[in-house]
């Protein structure tokens, strides 16, 4: 085995494997980690190559659903694994069944590879506060030990719950490995591509009539910072990661200077289908629940135990996201006209996301 380059204070540099680097969040984090002085090498893994510059990161084309991932970990002598390959929407995965296979089966194979590897000493898992769900029975703030008030029977929330269960099992089987699960609130930023970001970029924002959900956000820069901090701090456990403060959806759309289209709850699913076919955004069931009831999380453990404080509040995160938006102009009338035709059962004309 080749001798590793020395990191700070003469310690060997870390060898970090990051999954999910074909998506922007994974690629950007892996690039930043590769430039850290305490890191010797970063190996990015995904089934397709990243579309943009990967910097000093080394890319390995591999499917974490395949046992070959164990050979990658062994060959590269990986000591730190950052699991970011969890997909939130069926459309981006090629359907719900493929999404579940990538999320759950992929995580199981990755954990099996980590369990067999004597070199792995740390596992950091990118999870989400979506695991708590969103319902009328929710507490004001979810803390880490709380369970969702309504069990998820499918979709992203169910996948994440299963993934976290397998991660806890791995932590019991390998107590020598520091396992940290970070439950991130909805992430926004100027460069974020996500269901919530696409929703808030719409020229007219559909809302659920009679509801004004509370939203808690995390800036994209704070997501990268939290992952890096978790690697450095080596604190095991599960942590909510979110910015200070909450905003109601009505406050959000006012700050974004977007008009709204209040709809009865039974019509939101139809509108979501229209938006998906128009390639404007996806509104999976867990996102529709979130936009009805909202969600808040307690971040005391993040600050006091993990020792991490985000650099942006929820309001600051939204303002930075809003700074990149352009006026909707005449797109509003066209959007409403297309939506009216769709809801009336007529075939909609071609819709352009660029107007």
Secondary structure by P-SEA (a helix, b strand, c coil): cccccccccccbbbbbbbcccccaaaaaaaaaaaacccccbbbbbcccccccccccbbbbbccccccaaaaaaaaacccbbbbccccccccccccaaaaaaacaaaaaaaaaaaaacccccbbbbbcccccccccccccccccccccccccccccaaaaaaaaaaaaaaaaaaccccbbbbbbcccccccccccaaaaaaaccbbbbcccbbbbbbbbcaaaaaaaaaaaaaaccbbbbbbbccccccaaaaaaaacbbbbbbcccaaaaaaaaaaaaccccccaaaaaaaacccccccccccccccccccccaaaaaaaaacccccccaaaaaaaaaaaaaaaccccccccccc
